[in-house]
Amino acid sequence: MGKKYTALLCALLILLLSACGEKPEDADPPADPPLPQAEDLTVRVGGAHTTLDPASITAPGGETILYHLYENLLRWEDGGDGWAVLANGQAESYTVETDYAGNATYTFTLRDGIRWSDGAAVKAQDFVFAWRRLADPANNMPHRGLLSEVSGYAEVQETGDTSLLAVSAPNSKTLVVALNGSPAYFLEEICAGAYTMPLREDSPFYANPVVTNGPYVLTGFTQNMVKLARSETYYAPAPTGPETIQFAASKGSESDYAALTAGEAVLITALPAEPLQALADSGVWTPEPVTTTCGVLLNCKTAPFDNASIRMAFHLSIDHQAVVDALGDLTSRPAPGIVPYGVSDYSQRPEVEASPEDDSPPDPMIQQPETAIPNPTCWDFRTHSQTLVTAEHTHDHESDCNYAKALMAQAGYPNGTGFPAVEYIYPDGSDGDRALAELLAAEWKACLGVSVTLRAVSEEEYEAAFIPVLPEEGGESDTEPEPVAPFQMAAMDFTSAYSDAGLLLGNWHSGAEKNISGYASPAFDILLDAAKAAVSPDARDAYLHDAEAILLEDSPVIPVLCRGSGFQLASGLTGLYRAPDGVFFLYNLQAAAQEG
């Protein structure tokens, strides 16, 4: 018998004798999950990917990957509280000039020494090419609407001539962008966005990029696994983050959580019920913002919801917290307004001086430095509204319900008597939509005495319900009949293509093509128009907050809940920060310092 086999047999005998000699009560407890090695990490933060083209990617988790492969004019850095804040990226500086009509022109100066991963210099022309490619209607890119406020965009859509887009490079280090107006979201959503990253015209492998300009490069790509390695040409000094990152597609909350506890993944964004419940029970956790509000759209052009008092009565009769609790989704929150959590507020954030004795609870998902002042709240439009502008008074559902009853009586339907039949439609196939519909119907019945017919419809019928049609002939009239959408009440999720409250609220502007509710308010329109024309971000956000208050008062839409999510980082790691909608930045992830 060879020496190596003899040694192996001896080792096995020793292990066997040791195991036989142990008593069950003296057995060691189960081993803790292995501590993560911060140099090479695997995360599960999205779905399967068929492309990594910044202009085309739509799969969940795609933004996170793009932010590691590429860098835009501006970038996102850790604000110290686990949330991302804007900072200079490929551009070392920028200036802005505004003309008499409020149209802004930005001039960006690129850094010295920025390079693509093959060593070539990053040039301003790379941004011009990428943005014109995105705007080209022939390419039909899903995110091209981001550039709609760049001067010349409408002409590009009409003619297909991308040279009309007002993006130019006077030299290799200077980028000039002319805008229509002064859109507040320009810097965050376009200049620091994932979908407007620079591209090399001479290296057209955008779906499977060969050259990138970010802190990492692509080393492997399948639908279910994207592998990155730290770039050797990125300008930032001595990065502290992992050498390699593997983005594995989520396999469901139970599987992902098992991978986390086994040390096979260090970050997951799909949590099963038990860990979510533990977070909720901690008392210091709030769901991660997802920029979607779930609510009920009312048809303001058909009876009975052409009556604002009836719309308000249906709104007030809902106990939002009770509905969210009954649904049992721990990542949802009652909706204080139509704009969801996570949508940016571009006004100046007030400075709040916190004393060293500040005992506000830390974010349980982010390990805080010992000297950090805990601040788990994502500052956004919703937070601003609740604290400074249109802060909600304390609602008592019983009082709200009594007021709703009075409004119904005033409209001629005391306790629901004589109220016409109304129908609530929702997409078929979703248990969540059905459960929400049943809960809302029960609330309206209990408070108003009104029975609402619930109907699940196919996707085709659901979409057709919002297409205006001419009413059936019913007598003579001096006016031309106006097309009206055939729905009365409909479940709907409200979100926007980019992080801006003005875009979302604009769906109820009387002149908006997407205003399928038929709502019209001169005061609301004036505020939205003023916000669009405003140069000052503070003034713009003030107009938008007031516009939302009017929308809630008139209630053409009833916001019910804001959707959210959860995530968990493996213990022993620090340096993670994030943005709403499940965007994570892993550049600074490292093993926590060991005590002693």
Secondary structure per residue as TSV (DSSP state, phi and psi in degrees):
chain	resnum	aa	ss	phi	psi
A	1	M	-	360.0	134.0
A	2	G	-	-67.9	160.4
A	3	K	H	-61.5	-39.0
A	4	K	H	-68.0	-32.3
A	5	Y	H	-74.3	-35.8
A	6	T	H	-62.3	-43.3
A	7	A	H	-63.7	-39.1
A	8	L	H	-66.1	-41.5
A	9	L	H	-63.8	-40.7
A	10	C	H	-62.3	-42.1
A	11	A	H	-63.8	-40.5
A	12	L	H	-66.2	-39.2
A	13	L	H	-64.3	-40.8
A	14	I	H	-62.3	-44.7
A	15	L	H	-62.7	-40.5
A	16	L	H	-65.2	-45.7
A	17	L	H	-63.4	-37.9
A	18	S	H	-64.7	-42.4
A	19	A	H	-66.3	-39.3
A	20	C	H	-66.8	-29.6
A	21	G	H	-82.1	-11.1
A	22	E	-	-83.3	143.8
A	23	K	-	-91.2	144.8
A	24	P	G	-55.4	-38.9
A	25	E	G	-71.2	-16.5
A	26	D	G	-96.2	2.5
A	27	A	-	-64.3	145.7
A	28	D	-	-66.9	146.3
A	29	P	-	-66.8	161.5
A	30	P	-	-55.7	142.9
A	31	A	-	-68.7	144.8
A	32	D	-	-67.7	155.9
A	33	P	-	-56.2	143.3
A	34	P	-	-60.6	140.7
A	35	L	-	-65.9	137.2
A	36	P	-	-66.8	144.2
A	37	Q	-	-91.4	115.6
A	38	A	T	-71.8	-8.4
A	39	E	T	-79.8	-34.5
A	40	D	E	-133.5	110.2
A	41	L	E	-122.2	147.3
A	42	T	E	-118.0	132.7
A	43	V	E	-128.5	153.9
A	44	R	E	-122.5	97.5
A	45	V	E	-128.2	19.3
A	46	G	E	-178.3	-161.5
A	47	G	-	-102.5	-161.9
A	48	A	-	-79.0	149.5
A	49	H	-	-123.2	136.4
A	50	T	S	-108.0	-11.6
A	51	T	-	-152.3	150.6
A	52	L	-	-118.6	21.9
A	53	D	-	-70.6	118.5
A	54	P	T	-55.2	-34.4
A	55	A	T	-79.0	-14.9
A	56	S	T	-114.7	-20.8
A	57	I	-	-66.2	135.4
A	58	T	-	-135.1	-11.8
A	59	A	S	-66.2	146.1
A	60	P	T	-55.0	137.5
A	61	G	T	88.4	-5.8
A	62	G	H	-64.4	-39.6
A	63	E	H	-60.3	-42.1
A	64	T	H	-58.2	-45.1
A	65	I	H	-64.2	-44.2
A	66	L	H	-60.7	-38.4
A	67	Y	H	-66.9	-16.8
A	68	H	H	-94.4	-26.5
A	69	L	H	-85.6	-33.6
A	70	Y	-	-125.9	164.7
A	71	E	-	-136.0	135.4
A	72	N	-	-90.8	-172.8
A	73	L	S	-55.7	-42.5
A	74	L	E	-116.2	162.8
A	75	R	E	-135.9	174.1
A	76	W	E	-110.3	127.3
A	77	E	E	-118.5	165.0
A	78	D	E	-71.0	123.7
A	79	G	-	-80.7	0.2
A	80	G	S	95.2	-8.9
A	81	D	S	-121.8	15.2
A	82	G	S	91.2	-3.4
A	83	W	B	-111.9	146.9
A	84	A	E	-77.8	143.0
A	85	V	E	-128.6	155.8
A	86	L	E	-74.2	140.7
A	87	A	E	-149.9	166.6
A	88	N	E	-65.8	140.2
A	89	G	-	-117.7	-114.0
A	90	Q	S	-66.8	-23.7
A	91	A	E	-92.1	128.5
A	92	E	E	-81.8	-19.9
A	93	S	E	-164.2	166.7
A	94	Y	E	-154.0	156.7
A	95	T	E	-126.8	158.8
A	96	V	E	-137.3	135.1
A	97	E	E	-122.8	139.8
A	98	T	E	-121.4	129.3
A	99	D	-	-83.2	-177.1
A	100	Y	T	-63.6	-23.8
A	101	A	T	-92.2	1.5
A	102	G	-	87.6	11.3
A	103	N	-	-85.1	127.1
A	104	A	E	-96.1	143.3
A	105	T	E	-125.2	122.1
A	106	Y	E	-102.6	138.8
A	107	T	E	-122.4	117.7
A	108	F	E	-104.8	138.0
A	109	T	E	-111.3	120.3
A	110	L	E	-75.7	154.9
A	111	R	-	-65.8	157.3
A	112	D	T	-78.3	143.5
A	113	G	T	81.3	7.9
A	114	I	-	-80.4	136.0
A	115	R	B	-137.1	154.3
A	116	W	-	-76.0	168.0
A	117	S	T	-68.1	-15.5
A	118	D	T	-93.7	7.0
A	119	G	S	96.2	-13.2
A	120	A	-	-69.7	149.4
A	121	A	B	-70.8	140.5
A	122	V	-	-77.2	128.5
A	123	K	-	-118.9	157.1
A	124	A	H	-59.1	-31.4
A	125	Q	H	-61.9	-25.2
A	126	D	H	-66.7	-33.6
A	127	F	H	-73.2	-40.8
A	128	V	H	-59.2	-47.0
A	129	F	H	-60.6	-47.4
A	130	A	H	-62.9	-42.8
A	131	W	H	-71.9	-37.9
A	132	R	H	-69.6	-36.0
A	133	R	H	-62.4	-42.4
A	134	L	H	-63.8	-40.5
A	135	A	H	-76.3	-18.8
A	136	D	-	-61.4	116.5
A	137	P	T	-63.4	-24.5
A	138	A	T	-65.4	-26.5
A	139	N	T	-82.8	-22.5
A	140	N	-	51.3	48.3
A	141	M	-	-74.0	140.7
A	142	P	T	-66.6	-21.2
A	143	H	T	-108.5	15.0
A	144	R	G	-66.7	-22.9
A	145	G	G	-61.1	-16.6
A	146	L	G	-57.6	-30.3
A	147	L	G	-94.2	13.7
A	148	S	T	-63.6	-23.4
A	149	E	T	-95.7	2.8
A	150	V	B	-77.7	131.6
A	151	S	T	-56.5	137.0
A	152	G	T	91.1	-7.8
A	153	Y	H	-61.0	-45.1
A	154	A	H	-61.5	-39.0
A	155	E	H	-67.0	-35.8
A	156	V	H	-61.9	-41.9
A	157	Q	H	-65.5	-32.8
A	158	E	H	-78.6	-39.3
A	159	T	H	-106.0	-23.6
A	160	G	-	80.4	3.6
A	161	D	-	-88.4	100.8
A	162	T	G	-72.0	-15.6
A	163	S	G	-67.3	-13.5
A	164	L	G	-78.1	-13.7
A	165	L	S	-69.3	128.1
A	166	A	S	-79.3	60.9
A	167	V	E	-126.3	121.6
A	168	S	E	-140.9	160.9
A	169	A	E	-127.8	92.5
A	170	P	E	-58.0	-30.0
A	171	N	E	-153.8	179.6
A	172	S	T	-67.9	-16.5
A	173	K	T	-110.1	0.9
A	174	T	E	-124.4	127.2
A	175	L	E	-119.6	130.6
A	176	V	E	-119.9	129.9
A	177	V	E	-129.5	123.4
A	178	A	E	-103.7	134.8
A	179	L	B	-116.8	156.8
A	180	N	S	-89.3	109.4
A	181	G	S	80.2	-160.2
A	182	S	-	-131.9	65.1
A	183	P	-	-57.9	125.6
A	184	A	T	-65.1	-26.2
A	185	Y	T	-83.2	-1.3
A	186	F	I	-56.0	-48.7
A	187	L	I	-67.7	-47.2
A	188	E	I	-71.0	-49.0
A	189	E	I	-85.8	-28.5
A	190	I	I	-106.2	-52.0
A	191	C	I	-76.5	-20.2
A	192	A	S	-119.8	11.3
A	193	G	-	-79.4	163.1
A	194	A	S	-81.5	-25.3
A	195	Y	T	-92.3	-3.9
A	196	T	T	-116.1	26.3
A	197	M	-	-62.6	151.9
A	198	P	-	-67.3	152.9
A	199	L	-	-138.2	149.0
A	200	R	-	-91.2	121.6
A	201	E	T	-65.8	-29.6
A	202	D	T	-87.6	5.1
A	203	S	-	-135.4	78.4
A	204	P	-	-84.0	24.0
A	205	F	-	-90.9	64.5
A	206	Y	-	-73.6	-32.1
A	207	A	S	-68.7	-30.2
A	208	N	S	-135.6	76.7
A	209	P	-	-64.1	131.2
A	210	V	S	-87.8	-38.6
A	211	V	-	-121.5	136.5
A	212	T	-	-138.4	168.3
A	213	N	-	-120.1	13.0
A	214	G	S	-94.9	-169.4
A	215	P	S	-72.3	-11.8
A	216	Y	E	-132.6	159.7
A	217	V	E	-122.1	156.6
A	218	L	E	-81.4	128.3
A	219	T	E	-118.8	-11.7
A	220	G	E	-165.5	142.7
A	221	F	E	-150.6	113.9
A	222	T	E	-129.1	173.1
A	223	Q	T	-57.2	-37.0
A	224	N	T	-103.4	-0.2
A	225	M	E	-152.0	124.2
A	226	V	E	-117.9	121.6
A	227	K	E	-109.6	131.0
A	228	L	E	-123.8	151.9
A	229	A	E	-132.9	151.6
A	230	R	E	-60.2	134.5
A	231	S	-	-75.4	143.1
A	232	E	S	-91.9	-5.1
A	233	T	S	-113.1	-2.6
A	234	Y	-	-66.7	140.6
A	235	Y	-	-73.0	-23.7
A	236	A	S	-64.3	139.3
A	237	P	S	-75.5	138.9
A	238	A	S	33.9	71.2
A	239	P	-	-62.7	146.7
A	240	T	-	-100.0	-4.3
A	241	G	S	-78.6	-174.5
A	242	P	-	-67.2	152.1
A	243	E	S	-70.3	-41.7
A	244	T	E	-133.2	149.3
A	245	I	E	-133.5	132.1
A	246	Q	E	-112.3	121.0
A	247	F	E	-96.6	102.6
A	248	A	E	-95.7	141.8
A	249	A	E	-66.3	141.8
A	250	S	-	-62.7	141.5
A	251	K	-	-113.0	18.6
A	252	G	-	105.4	155.4
A	253	S	H	-61.6	-41.9
A	254	E	H	-66.9	-45.9
A	255	S	H	-64.4	-42.3
A	256	D	H	-64.9	-40.2
A	257	Y	H	-68.0	-36.7
A	258	A	H	-63.5	-38.7
A	259	A	H	-65.4	-37.6
A	260	L	H	-64.8	-48.0
A	261	T	H	-69.3	-24.2
A	262	A	T	-87.5	-2.6
A	263	G	T	80.4	13.4
A	264	E	S	-89.4	-12.4
A	265	A	-	-145.5	145.5
A	266	V	S	-106.0	-11.2
A	267	L	E	-147.3	128.8
A	268	I	E	-131.6	152.8
A	269	T	S	-120.7	5.0
A	270	A	-	-119.2	108.7
A	271	L	-	-108.8	135.0
A	272	P	-	-71.9	175.6
A	273	A	H	-61.5	-43.5
A	274	E	H	-63.6	-49.9
A	275	P	H	-62.8	-36.2
A	276	L	H	-63.3	-40.8
A	277	Q	H	-64.5	-37.9
A	278	A	H	-63.7	-39.4
A	279	L	H	-64.6	-45.3
A	280	A	H	-62.3	-38.0
A	281	D	H	-73.1	-15.2
A	282	S	T	-67.6	-24.0
A	283	G	S	81.3	-3.9
A	284	V	S	-123.1	9.3
A	285	W	-	-107.2	138.0
A	286	T	-	-125.7	148.8
A	287	P	-	-59.6	149.4
A	288	E	E	-65.9	138.6
A	289	P	E	-67.6	133.1
A	290	V	E	-122.0	125.0
A	291	T	E	-78.4	62.2
A	292	T	E	-141.8	130.5
A	293	T	E	-111.6	131.6
A	294	C	E	-98.8	131.0
A	295	G	E	-157.8	-163.4
A	296	V	E	-123.2	123.8
A	297	L	E	-93.1	132.5
A	298	L	E	-110.7	143.7
A	299	N	-	-89.0	107.4
A	300	C	T	-78.5	-4.3
A	301	K	T	-100.6	-2.0
A	302	T	S	-127.4	148.1
A	303	A	T	-68.9	146.8
A	304	P	T	-91.2	-1.1
A	305	F	T	-86.5	10.2
A	306	D	T	-78.6	-3.7
A	307	N	S	-100.6	115.8
A	308	A	H	-62.5	-32.4
A	309	S	H	-65.8	-38.1
A	310	I	H	-69.0	-40.6
A	311	R	H	-60.7	-44.0
A	312	M	H	-65.5	-37.5
A	313	A	H	-62.0	-44.3
A	314	F	H	-64.1	-34.0
A	315	H	H	-68.1	-50.3
A	316	L	H	-68.9	-24.0
A	317	S	T	-75.6	-7.5
A	318	I	-	-90.8	126.2
A	319	D	-	-89.6	95.3
A	320	H	H	-60.7	-43.3
A	321	Q	H	-64.5	-40.7
A	322	A	H	-63.9	-37.9
A	323	V	H	-65.5	-46.8
A	324	V	H	-62.0	-43.2
A	325	D	H	-62.0	-40.8
A	326	A	H	-68.9	-33.1
A	327	L	H	-67.6	-29.3
A	328	G	T	76.6	11.7
A	329	D	-	-90.0	107.1
A	330	L	T	-71.2	-11.7
A	331	T	T	-91.6	-1.9
A	332	S	-	-96.0	153.4
A	333	R	E	-133.1	148.3
A	334	P	E	-56.8	141.5
A	335	A	-	-91.9	113.1
A	336	P	S	-75.1	-16.4
A	337	G	S	-160.5	-178.9
A	338	I	S	-78.2	-29.0
A	339	V	S	-77.6	123.1
A	340	P	-	-78.0	170.3
A	341	Y	T	-63.6	146.9
A	342	G	T	97.7	-13.5
A	343	V	-	-79.5	132.0
A	344	S	-	-64.1	145.4
A	345	D	-	-112.7	121.2
A	346	Y	-	-96.3	3.1
A	347	S	S	-77.6	171.0
A	348	Q	-	-68.1	124.0
A	349	R	-	-73.3	129.3
A	350	P	-	-66.3	143.9
A	351	E	-	-84.9	127.2
A	352	V	-	-116.8	118.1
A	353	E	-	-82.5	120.0
A	354	A	-	-105.8	134.6
A	355	S	-	-80.1	159.2
A	356	P	T	-58.4	-22.1
A	357	E	T	-86.8	6.9
A	358	D	-	-53.1	121.8
A	359	D	-	-110.8	23.6
A	360	S	-	-63.9	145.2
A	361	P	-	-71.8	141.8
A	362	P	-	-77.5	158.7
A	363	D	-	-69.1	118.0
A	364	P	T	-69.1	-14.4
A	365	M	T	-89.6	-12.3
A	366	I	S	-121.2	124.9
A	367	Q	-	-74.6	120.5
A	368	Q	-	-92.0	140.5
A	369	P	-	-59.8	151.9
A	370	E	T	-60.0	-29.5
A	371	T	T	-92.2	-2.6
A	372	A	-	-76.7	145.4
A	373	I	-	-87.5	116.0
A	374	P	-	-64.2	136.5
A	375	N	-	-151.7	88.7
A	376	P	-	-82.2	-0.7
A	377	T	-	-90.5	130.0
A	378	C	-	-77.6	118.4
A	379	W	-	-75.3	119.9
A	380	D	S	-151.8	-175.8
A	381	F	H	-58.1	-40.8
A	382	R	H	-67.4	-44.8
A	383	T	H	-62.1	-44.6
A	384	H	H	-59.8	-44.4
A	385	S	I	-61.8	-41.3
A	386	Q	I	-75.5	-22.2
A	387	T	I	-104.5	-29.9
A	388	L	I	-125.8	-32.1
A	389	V	I	-106.8	-72.5
A	390	T	S	-115.3	51.8
A	391	A	-	-58.2	130.3
A	392	E	-	-71.2	138.5
A	393	H	-	-74.8	165.0
A	394	T	-	-67.4	120.0
A	395	H	-	-90.4	134.2
A	396	D	-	-112.6	115.5
A	397	H	H	-62.3	-34.6
A	398	E	H	-62.5	-42.2
A	399	S	H	-66.7	-41.8
A	400	D	H	-61.4	-40.4
A	401	C	H	-66.2	-39.7
A	402	N	H	-63.8	-39.1
A	403	Y	H	-67.0	-38.8
A	404	A	H	-62.2	-41.0
A	405	K	H	-61.9	-40.5
A	406	A	H	-64.6	-39.2
A	407	L	H	-63.9	-40.9
A	408	M	H	-65.3	-40.6
A	409	A	H	-64.6	-40.4
A	410	Q	H	-61.9	-33.3
A	411	A	T	-81.5	-3.3
A	412	G	T	101.5	14.7
A	413	Y	-	-130.2	65.9
A	414	P	G	-63.0	128.3
A	415	N	G	54.5	27.4
A	416	G	G	81.4	1.3
A	417	T	T	-62.7	127.4
A	418	G	T	78.4	4.1
A	419	F	-	-68.9	133.7
A	420	P	-	-69.0	162.3
A	421	A	-	-67.8	133.0
A	422	V	E	-129.3	150.5
A	423	E	E	-121.6	136.7
A	424	Y	E	-112.9	120.8
A	425	I	E	-106.8	150.2
A	426	Y	E	-150.5	155.6
A	427	P	E	-64.4	136.1
A	428	D	T	-73.6	152.7
A	429	G	T	96.8	-2.8
A	430	S	-	-114.7	117.7
A	431	D	H	-64.2	-35.0
A	432	G	H	-65.1	-43.2
A	433	D	H	-64.6	-39.4
A	434	R	H	-65.8	-44.7
A	435	A	H	-62.6	-41.6
A	436	L	H	-63.7	-43.1
A	437	A	H	-59.0	-43.9
A	438	E	H	-66.7	-38.9
A	439	L	H	-65.3	-43.5
A	440	L	H	-65.8	-42.1
A	441	A	H	-60.6	-38.8
A	442	A	H	-66.1	-38.1
A	443	E	H	-64.4	-44.7
A	444	W	H	-67.0	-35.4
A	445	K	H	-68.4	-45.0
A	446	A	H	-67.2	-39.9
A	447	C	H	-88.2	-45.7
A	448	L	H	-102.1	-12.3
A	449	G	-	72.7	23.2
A	450	V	-	-107.2	135.0
A	451	S	-	-98.3	127.1
A	452	V	E	-113.0	127.9
A	453	T	E	-80.0	126.9
A	454	L	E	-101.0	136.0
A	455	R	E	-143.1	122.0
A	456	A	E	-83.4	132.7
A	457	V	E	-126.8	158.8
A	458	S	-	-68.7	164.0
A	459	E	H	-59.5	-39.0
A	460	E	H	-65.6	-44.1
A	461	E	H	-68.9	-35.1
A	462	Y	H	-62.0	-48.1
A	463	E	H	-66.6	-37.2
A	464	A	H	-66.1	-26.0
A	465	A	T	-65.7	-17.3
A	466	F	T	-103.7	5.6
A	467	I	S	-92.3	118.0
A	468	P	-	-62.0	139.0
A	469	V	B	-132.3	156.1
A	470	L	-	-72.3	136.5
A	471	P	-	-67.6	156.0
A	472	E	-	-65.4	147.7
A	473	E	-	-63.7	129.0
A	474	G	-	-141.4	44.0
A	475	G	S	118.4	171.6
A	476	E	-	-81.1	147.9
A	477	S	-	-152.3	144.3
A	478	D	S	-79.7	-14.1
A	479	T	S	-108.9	149.7
A	480	E	-	-69.6	128.6
A	481	P	-	-62.5	144.1
A	482	E	-	-101.3	135.4
A	483	P	-	-61.0	140.3
A	484	V	B	-134.0	136.5
A	485	A	-	-66.3	141.0
A	486	P	S	-79.2	-5.8
A	487	F	-	-79.8	160.8
A	488	Q	S	-109.3	-54.1
A	489	M	E	-135.0	139.2
A	490	A	E	-146.2	136.0
A	491	A	E	-69.3	140.8
A	492	M	E	-158.2	144.6
A	493	D	E	-97.3	134.3
A	494	F	E	-114.7	121.7
A	495	T	-	-147.4	174.2
A	496	S	-	-131.1	157.8
A	497	A	S	-67.3	-24.9
A	498	Y	S	-147.1	168.5
A	499	S	S	-79.0	84.1
A	500	D	-	-154.0	124.2
A	501	A	H	-65.6	-33.0
A	502	G	H	-62.3	-38.0
A	503	L	H	-64.7	-42.1
A	504	L	H	-69.5	-48.6
A	505	L	H	-64.9	-26.9
A	506	G	G	-62.7	-14.0
A	507	N	G	-67.0	-13.0
A	508	W	G	-111.0	8.3
A	509	H	S	-66.5	138.3
A	510	S	T	-61.8	-23.7
A	511	G	T	-96.9	4.9
A	512	A	-	-81.3	135.9
A	513	E	T	-63.9	-30.5
A	514	K	T	-84.5	4.1
A	515	N	-	-79.4	74.9
A	516	I	T	-78.1	-10.6
A	517	S	T	-79.3	-18.8
A	518	G	-	77.7	12.0
A	519	Y	-	-70.2	140.2
A	520	A	-	-144.1	125.6
A	521	S	-	-144.1	115.6
A	522	P	H	-57.3	-40.0
A	523	A	H	-65.3	-42.2
A	524	F	H	-63.3	-44.9
A	525	D	H	-61.9	-41.9
A	526	I	H	-61.4	-43.1
A	527	L	H	-65.2	-42.1
A	528	L	H	-66.1	-40.1
A	529	D	H	-65.4	-39.6
A	530	A	H	-65.6	-38.1
A	531	A	H	-64.5	-40.0
A	532	K	H	-67.1	-32.7
A	533	A	H	-86.1	-13.8
A	534	A	-	-69.2	137.1
A	535	V	S	-88.7	-37.7
A	536	S	S	-76.6	124.5
A	537	P	H	-59.6	-34.8
A	538	D	H	-63.2	-45.7
A	539	A	H	-65.3	-42.6
A	540	R	H	-59.7	-47.9
A	541	D	H	-66.3	-34.0
A	542	A	H	-62.7	-42.6
A	543	Y	H	-61.4	-42.2
A	544	L	H	-69.0	-39.0
A	545	H	H	-62.5	-42.3
A	546	D	H	-68.0	-35.1
A	547	A	H	-64.7	-40.7
A	548	E	H	-63.7	-37.3
A	549	A	H	-61.7	-39.5
A	550	I	H	-65.7	-41.9
A	551	L	H	-61.5	-40.8
A	552	L	H	-66.6	-36.7
A	553	E	H	-67.7	-40.6
A	554	D	H	-83.6	-22.8
A	555	S	-	54.5	49.5
A	556	P	S	-73.0	-13.5
A	557	V	E	-138.5	141.6
A	558	I	E	-112.9	102.8
A	559	P	E	-71.0	133.7
A	560	V	E	-111.8	-52.2
A	561	L	E	-147.0	153.0
A	562	C	E	-103.3	129.6
A	563	R	E	-77.0	157.2
A	564	G	E	-151.9	-169.6
A	565	S	E	-154.1	177.9
A	566	G	-	-137.9	161.4
A	567	F	-	-147.3	165.9
A	568	Q	E	-145.3	132.5
A	569	L	E	-103.6	139.2
A	570	A	-	-60.1	141.7
A	571	S	T	-64.8	149.9
A	572	G	T	95.1	-0.4
A	573	L	E	-119.4	146.2
A	574	T	E	-133.9	170.1
A	575	G	-	98.6	0.2
A	576	L	-	-76.3	138.9
A	577	Y	E	-140.3	166.3
A	578	R	E	-152.3	171.8
A	579	A	E	-128.7	164.9
A	580	P	T	-58.9	164.5
A	581	D	T	67.2	30.5
A	582	G	T	70.7	36.6
A	583	V	E	-100.4	125.4
A	584	F	E	-124.2	144.1
A	585	F	E	-116.2	118.6
A	586	L	-	-108.4	6.4
A	587	Y	T	-55.6	-35.2
A	588	N	T	-103.7	9.0
A	589	L	-	-62.3	131.4
A	590	Q	E	-155.6	162.4
A	591	A	E	-68.0	137.0
A	592	A	-	-67.2	146.7
A	593	A	-	-63.5	134.0
A	594	Q	-	-83.2	137.3
A	595	E	-	-69.4	146.9
A	596	G	-	83.0	360.0
